[in-house]
Amino acid sequence: MPNKTVPDKPLISVIIPTYNRKDILQKALDAYKDQSLPPDQFEIIVIDDGSTDGTKEAVEKVRNTQLNIRYFHQPHGGPAKARNLGIKQAEGSIIFFTGDDCISDKHLLQEHLRFHKKGEAIAVLGHIDWHPDLEITPFMRYITIDTQFSYPKIKETSYNVPFKYFYTSNISVPKKYLELAGIFDADFTEAVWEDVELGYRIWRSGVRIVYNPRAIAYHHHQVDIQDYIQRQIRAGKAAAILYRKHPELIDFLRLPKVTSPEVRFRFYQALLDYYYFVGLQEALQSEKKDQLLIPFEDRLKNWSDIEKDLLMKNVQTLEKLIAIKNQEIHTRDGEIAKRDKIIEELHNKNQEKYYRIVELEKLEVRVKSSLLYRIYKLFRR
């Protein structure tokens, strides 16, 4: 496919590695038509990592209406290797990494550039949320709290985000700092830890990661427990590669917990509890065959709603307590204000007395220095 180029050098290069996901990739590319940043100020570089599903033709279809898309193909080697090819081909001074399943908000690129305009040595981390078209399960809510895209924790350190949150679904870095720290390590052939490993090297080179919550992309990828278990196995294997390269990260990678009896105990307990409830669900279904019972996942959803209601009640109770405390503080503030007013009035009266004493002392001096007073003192002798 011949590559069409934009007239001027772009400010930012969007790099999207992809592998056999042409349908969602097309949606992701279509979303860039609505960017508030003018199309001649950014380019989109699609790296086809050996797809066999017609990805090339899908990109060509979108490219007919978007001249700033560039397409490259490589034998299947993983997202790290694919992104490296994109970095090499990029013309923009800012490199923006994202996924083929991430749908951009219209202000996404403009928000990234807004942070980079100061010229600081920073990487800008944007915000990822689930796409509104997805059915958000309790498990998907769980992994966004502490496992994947942990933005509640990121907000606590938004101006100096730890390297472990170097999410290549929505992050941008000046190209010169990538070249300084070194590009992605192609030893990571899966889409796990390759971004964190680069984030660690960039962080060590002195580049700070900052969080911009207004730079939004939507993750259009339904996630279930079985798929995520397989991902975690891949993550464990990749963690071994990361440890060999950076043994100082032993605690970060939680290697000491591999043989921990406590971890094993919690796993056994959770596993047995889960299958206990599976058996309970099956028994309830068998007793009422004529009635469609709530699926197990929906029961979890109902449970989470109940928990949410309890949490809201606790919040309301806390709000009432806070209102009472605020009223007490307001009353105390009123009493303090009255006391301060009395003190001020006493202070003013003391000031008046002081000035009166000063005037009397001045009068005494004038009287004693007068001729009449000296005559009076003379006759008193």
GUKOL-443288 format. One record per residue (C-alpha): x negated, y, z; residue in one letter. Coordinates in pm, 1 decimal, decimal comma, m for minus. Layout:
N
        x        y        z rest
        X        Y        Z    A
...
END
This chain:
381
        x        y        z rest
      0,0      0,0      0,0    M
   m154,3    339,1    m98,6    P
   m177,2    575,7    196,5    N
     m9,8    915,6    162,4    K
   m171,7   1197,7    357,7    T
    m35,6   1512,5    517,5    V
   m160,6   1849,5    381,1    P
   m347,3   1963,6    690,5    D
   m532,4   1781,1    964,4    K
   m277,0   1674,2   1231,2    P
   m304,4   1779,8   1595,1    L
   m205,5   1440,2   1731,8    I
   m226,2   1085,3   1595,1    S
     40,1    833,9   1701,6    V
   m102,6    480,7   1708,4    I
    144,0    189,7   1701,6    I
     16,2   m169,8   1692,8    P
    280,1   m420,3   1582,4    T
    318,6   m792,6   1534,8    Y
    628,7   m955,9   1383,5    N
    882,5   m703,7   1516,6    R
    983,9   m519,0   1201,4    K
   1342,4   m440,1   1308,7    D
   1262,2   m258,8   1630,8    I
    953,0   m103,5   1467,4    L
   1180,0     52,1   1206,6    Q
   1395,1    207,2   1479,8    K
   1085,0    339,3   1653,9    A
    957,1    498,0   1331,5    L
   1297,3    645,8   1245,4    D
   1305,2    825,9   1582,7    A
    997,5   1031,4   1486,5    Y
   1202,0   1204,7   1216,0    K
   1368,2   1410,0   1491,0    D
   1051,5   1530,5   1666,7    Q
   1055,7   1898,9   1762,8    S
    687,4   1906,7   1665,3    L
    660,7   1985,2   1290,1    P
    577,1   1672,1   1085,8    P
    256,5   1823,4    943,1    D
    117,6   1849,3   1299,2    Q
    124,8   1475,5   1370,5    F
     56,9   1150,0   1192,3    E
    184,0    800,0   1263,7    I
    m63,7    515,7   1220,2    I
     93,0    169,9   1210,2    V
   m151,8   m118,0   1259,3    I
      1,5   m443,8   1138,5    D
   m169,4   m712,9   1347,1    D
   m120,1   m997,1   1098,6    G
    262,0   m994,0   1081,2    S
    441,7  m1244,4    858,6    T
    799,5  m1111,9    890,3    D
    797,5   m840,5    623,0    G
    661,0   m563,2    845,6    T
    473,7   m405,5    553,4    K
    792,5   m369,4    349,0    E
    982,9   m231,5    650,9    A
    718,3     37,2    704,5    V
    722,4    123,5    333,1    E
   1099,5    172,9    349,7    K
   1069,7    427,8    631,6    V
    763,2    583,3    471,2    R
    964,2    686,3    168,5    N
   1123,5    956,1    387,3    T
    828,0   1018,0    624,7    Q
    509,2   1116,0    444,4    L
    304,7   1131,0    764,6    N
    309,5    751,8    818,7    I
     m9,1    559,2    743,2    R
    m17,3    179,7    731,5    Y
   m309,9    m55,4    793,3    F
   m325,6   m433,3    811,1    H
   m565,5   m664,0    994,8    Q
   m579,6  m1038,9   1067,1    P
   m407,3  m1119,6   1396,8    H
   m644,6  m1019,5   1676,1    G
   m432,8   m858,6   1947,7    G
   m325,1   m503,7   2035,9    P
   m668,4   m393,1   2163,8    A
   m834,3   m466,7   1830,4    K
   m538,6   m312,4   1644,9    A
   m555,8     12,0   1843,6    R
   m929,4     34,9   1780,9    N
   m863,7     30,6   1407,0    L
   m605,6    304,8   1460,5    G
   m853,0    517,2   1659,2    I
  m1109,9    478,0   1382,2    K
   m860,9    594,6   1116,6    Q
   m704,6    875,1   1325,2    A
   m748,5   1233,3   1206,4    E
   m593,8   1407,1   1508,0    G
   m805,1   1535,2   1797,9    S
   m546,6   1387,1   2039,4    I
   m470,6   1015,0   2028,2    I
   m125,1    906,5   2143,9    F
    m69,3    536,9   2219,3    F
    277,6    385,1   2215,3    T
    452,4     56,1   2141,7    G
    652,8    m71,6   1846,3    D
    951,2   m107,9   2082,5    D
    936,4    246,0   2225,3    C
   1191,2    497,1   2097,2    I
   1067,7    853,7   2127,8    S
   1255,5   1147,1   2274,4    D
   1264,9   1444,6   2034,3    K
   1022,2   1647,6   2250,4    H
    781,7   1359,9   2324,9    L
    480,8   1473,8   2121,1    L
    530,8   1841,9   2194,3    Q
    526,7   1766,7   2567,8    E
    201,4   1573,7   2535,4    H
     38,6   1859,2   2343,9    L
    168,0   2114,0   2595,8    R
    m44,1   1953,2   2868,1    F
   m349,3   1919,1   2641,9    H
   m349,3   2286,4   2536,5    K
   m538,0   2381,0   2854,1    K
   m837,3   2189,2   2720,7    G
   m894,3   1996,9   3042,7    E
  m1052,7   1652,1   3059,2    A
   m721,0   1471,7   3107,7    I
   m514,8   1184,6   2977,5    A
   m141,8   1259,6   2975,9    V
     89,4    982,7   3094,2    L
    450,9   1019,9   2981,7    G
    766,9    866,0   3124,6    H
    916,7    533,5   3013,5    I
   1278,9    444,2   3073,3    D
   1497,6    159,2   2953,0    W
   1680,7    232,7   2630,0    H
   2051,2    311,4   2690,3    P
   2157,1     39,4   2444,2    D
   2017,1   m234,2   2671,6    L
   2204,0   m417,7   2945,6    E
   1991,2   m346,2   3251,2    I
   1976,6   m657,1   3471,0    T
   1877,6   m662,2   3840,6    P
   1544,7   m818,8   3737,4    F
   1474,6   m534,1   3494,2    M
   1548,2   m283,8   3772,3    R
   1310,8   m473,3   3998,7    Y
   1010,9   m468,7   3763,1    I
   1043,7    m92,7   3713,6    T
   1003,4    m33,1   4088,1    I
    673,4   m206,0   4155,2    D
    563,5   m429,5   3868,1    T
    599,4   m248,1   3536,0    Q
    625,4    129,2   3480,4    F
    612,8    206,8   3854,2    S
    711,9    571,8   3824,6    Y
    837,6    611,3   4184,8    P
    476,0    556,6   4293,6    K
    329,0    764,4   4010,5    I
    527,5   1071,3   4117,8    K
    340,4   1072,9   4449,8    E
      9,1   1140,6   4271,0    T
    125,3   1308,1   3949,7    S
   m184,4   1529,4   3912,1    Y
   m433,7   1248,7   3968,6    N
   m269,9    920,5   3867,6    V
   m467,2    599,6   3947,7    P
   m626,2    424,8   3648,5    F
   m399,9    120,4   3685,6    K
   m113,2    327,6   3539,7    Y
   m287,1    378,7   3204,8    F
     26,5    263,1   3018,9    Y
    m27,6    243,9   2641,8    T
    346,5    263,4   2588,2    S
    330,5    640,6   2642,3    N
    m10,9    798,9   2699,7    I
   m238,3   1040,5   2514,2    S
   m612,6   1109,0   2533,9    V
   m844,0   1345,1   2343,6    P
  m1033,7   1136,7   2089,5    K
  m1371,0   1266,7   2211,0    K
  m1313,2   1118,3   2559,2    Y
  m1216,6    782,8   2410,5    L
  m1540,7    781,0   2215,7    E
  m1732,2    883,2   2528,5    L
  m1584,8    610,2   2751,2    A
  m1567,9    347,8   2478,4    G
  m1262,0    217,4   2293,8    I
  m1053,2    m91,2   2380,2    F
  m1234,3   m413,0   2465,1    D
  m1133,0   m666,4   2199,3    A
  m1208,4   m955,2   2437,7    D
   m854,4   m889,5   2564,0    F
   m646,4  m1057,9   2294,2    T
   m311,7  m1030,5   2476,3    E
   m108,6   m720,6   2566,2    A
   m211,2   m734,7   2935,0    V
   m492,9   m557,1   3123,9    W
   m655,7   m426,0   2805,1    E
   m504,6    m83,9   2874,9    D
   m595,2    m83,8   3245,5    V
   m954,2   m184,0   3163,7    E
   m988,5    113,6   2928,0    L
   m813,6    334,9   3183,6    G
  m1074,4    230,8   3440,8    Y
  m1364,9    325,5   3213,1    R
  m1202,4    657,0   3119,7    I
  m1141,4    733,0   3488,8    W
  m1505,6    654,4   3570,2    R
  m1619,0    893,4   3295,1    S
  m1447,0   1179,1   3480,2    G
  m1119,3   1203,5   3286,5    V
   m819,1   1259,5   3512,7    R
   m477,4   1104,1   3436,0    I
   m182,2   1340,9   3485,1    V
    188,7   1258,4   3467,6    Y
    434,7   1458,5   3255,9    N
    791,2   1336,0   3330,7    P
    927,2   1539,9   3038,4    R
    734,1   1336,7   2781,5    A
    992,8   1059,4   2750,7    I
   1008,8    736,3   2550,5    A
   1270,3    460,6   2581,5    Y
   1164,2     95,8   2605,2    H
   1394,2    m99,6   2370,6    H
   1308,3   m449,5   2491,0    H
   1536,5   m683,1   2681,4    Q
   1336,7   m864,8   2952,3    V
   1434,9  m1185,7   3129,5    D
   1270,1  m1380,1   3410,5    I
   1148,0  m1673,0   3198,8    Q
    970,5  m1447,0   2948,2    D
    819,4  m1245,1   3228,6    Y
    686,1  m1556,5   3400,6    I
    496,5  m1639,5   3080,7    Q
    368,9  m1281,8   3070,3    R
    242,5  m1313,5   3427,8    Q
     49,9  m1628,8   3335,4    I
   m113,4  m1437,8   3048,7    R
   m182,2  m1150,7   3290,3    A
   m356,3  m1390,0   3530,0    G
   m582,5  m1519,7   3255,1    K
   m662,6  m1165,6   3141,5    A
   m733,2  m1064,9   3502,6    A
  m1013,6  m1323,0   3506,4    A
  m1169,5  m1148,5   3204,8    I
  m1133,7   m811,8   3378,0    L
  m1297,8   m946,2   3694,7    Y
  m1598,1  m1080,2   3502,6    R
  m1646,1   m739,0   3342,4    K
  m1584,1   m538,3   3660,8    H
  m1640,5   m756,9   3971,6    P
  m1605,6   m446,9   4191,1    E
  m1229,7   m467,3   4120,0    L
  m1195,3   m791,0   4317,8    I
   m953,3   m642,1   4573,1    D
   m758,0   m448,8   4309,8    F
   m700,8   m775,9   4120,9    L
   m598,2   m945,4   4448,9    R
   m839,6  m1233,3   4397,8    L
   m879,8  m1298,4   4773,8    P
   m507,3  m1382,8   4783,6    K
   m543,8  m1672,2   4537,9    V
   m608,9  m1913,1   4825,9    T
   m402,3  m1728,1   5085,1    S
   m168,3  m1960,2   5286,1    P
     63,6  m1661,9   5341,4    E
    116,2  m1612,2   4966,5    V
    177,4  m1982,7   4918,4    R
    428,1  m1985,0   5206,0    F
    622,4  m1689,6   5063,6    R
    630,3  m1857,7   4722,1    F
    765,9  m2185,6   4862,1    Y
   1026,4  m2000,0   5067,6    Q
   1145,9  m1790,4   4771,6    A
   1152,7  m2095,7   4542,7    L
   1356,7  m2305,2   4786,3    L
   1597,6  m2018,6   4855,7    D
   1650,1  m1967,0   4482,7    Y
   1734,3  m2330,3   4409,5    Y
   1957,0  m2348,6   4716,7    Y
   2169,7  m2070,8   4564,4    F
   2156,9  m2241,0   4222,8    V
   2303,2  m2554,9   4381,7    G
   2565,4  m2350,0   4564,5    L
   2665,3  m2182,3   4238,4    Q
   2694,1  m2514,9   4051,9    E
   2908,6  m2663,1   4329,8    A
   3143,3  m2365,4   4328,1    L
   3180,7  m2393,6   3951,7    Q
   3254,7  m2767,6   3968,1    S
   3529,8  m2713,6   4225,9    E
   3714,7  m2460,5   4009,6    K
   3668,1  m2579,2   3652,7    K
   3977,5  m2394,3   3538,8    D
   3838,9  m2064,0   3662,1    Q
   3540,5  m1883,3   3507,2    L
   3320,0  m1793,4   3800,0    L
   3074,3  m1509,1   3807,5    I
   2736,2  m1613,1   3655,1    P
   2440,9  m1623,3   3889,7    F
   2278,0  m1313,8   3736,7    E
   2604,7  m1123,0   3779,1    D
   2618,8  m1234,5   4141,3    R
   2277,7  m1077,3   4184,1    L
   2413,6   m765,2   4019,3    K
   2708,7   m759,7   4260,6    N
   2469,8   m816,6   4548,4    W
   2257,5   m522,9   4435,8    S
   2569,9   m306,4   4411,7    D
   2664,9   m404,3   4768,4    I
   2313,3   m321,5   4883,3    E
   2338,0      8,9   4700,3    K
   2668,5     86,0   4874,3    D
   2512,7      7,3   5212,4    L
   2217,2    224,6   5124,9    L
   2449,0    509,2   5024,5    M
   2634,6    475,7   5356,6    K
   2303,0    495,7   5536,8    N
   2212,5    799,7   5330,8    V
   2546,1    963,5   5417,2    Q
   2488,7    887,7   5786,8    T
   2144,1   1040,0   5762,5    L
   2286,3   1342,5   5584,8    E
   2535,3   1392,2   5869,5    K
   2256,8   1363,2   6127,1    L
   2051,0   1611,1   5928,7    I
   2349,8   1849,7   5914,9    A
   2389,4   1824,2   6295,1    I
   2017,6   1886,2   6345,3    K
   2030,2   2177,5   6103,6    N
   2320,9   2324,4   6302,6    Q
   2123,9   2281,1   6625,0    E
   1826,9   2450,5   6463,1    I
   2052,5   2728,7   6336,6    H
   2192,8   2778,4   6691,3    T
   1842,1   2781,3   6836,5    R
   1733,8   3024,1   6567,6    D
   2025,0   3250,5   6670,7    G
   1923,1   3232,6   7036,0    E
   1561,5   3302,4   6946,5    I
   1672,6   3596,7   6732,8    A
   1869,9   3738,6   7030,4    K
   1571,9   3688,5   7259,5    R
   1342,7   3855,0   7006,5    D
   1584,8   4150,2   6985,6    K
   1585,0   4192,2   7365,7    I
   1205,2   4170,4   7369,5    I
   1189,4   4429,6   7093,3    E
   1422,6   4663,2   7286,6    E
   1210,7   4624,4   7604,5    L
    900,4   4684,7   7400,6    H
   1052,4   5004,2   7256,7    N
   1146,6   5124,5   7607,5    K
    795,1   5050,1   7732,1    N
    658,7   5242,5   7439,5    Q
    883,2   5537,4   7524,3    E
    763,6   5525,5   7888,0    K
    404,7   5506,1   7774,5    Y
    440,6   5810,5   7548,1    Y
    618,5   5998,5   7832,5    R
    331,2   5918,5   8072,8    I
     80,5   6034,7   7813,1    V
    272,9   6363,2   7771,4    E
    284,0   6413,7   8148,9    L
    m88,6   6348,2   8176,9    E
   m153,9   6603,4   7904,1    K
     70,7   6853,5   8088,4    L
   m120,4   6789,6   8411,3    E
   m448,3   6864,6   8235,8    V
   m309,5   7185,7   8090,0    R
   m169,2   7297,6   8428,8    V
   m491,1   7227,6   8614,4    K
   m691,5   7420,5   8359,6    S
   m460,7   7725,9   8371,8    S
   m553,6   8056,7   8550,0    L
   m253,0   8041,7   8782,4    L
   m351,8   7697,5   8907,1    Y
   m710,9   7809,7   8975,4    R
   m578,9   8113,8   9170,8    I
   m347,6   7882,1   9362,7    Y
   m636,6   7652,6   9450,6    K
   m842,8   7955,1   9559,9    L
   m580,1   8080,2   9808,8    F
   m525,5   7723,3   9939,0    R
   m881,4   7727,1  10067,6    R
END
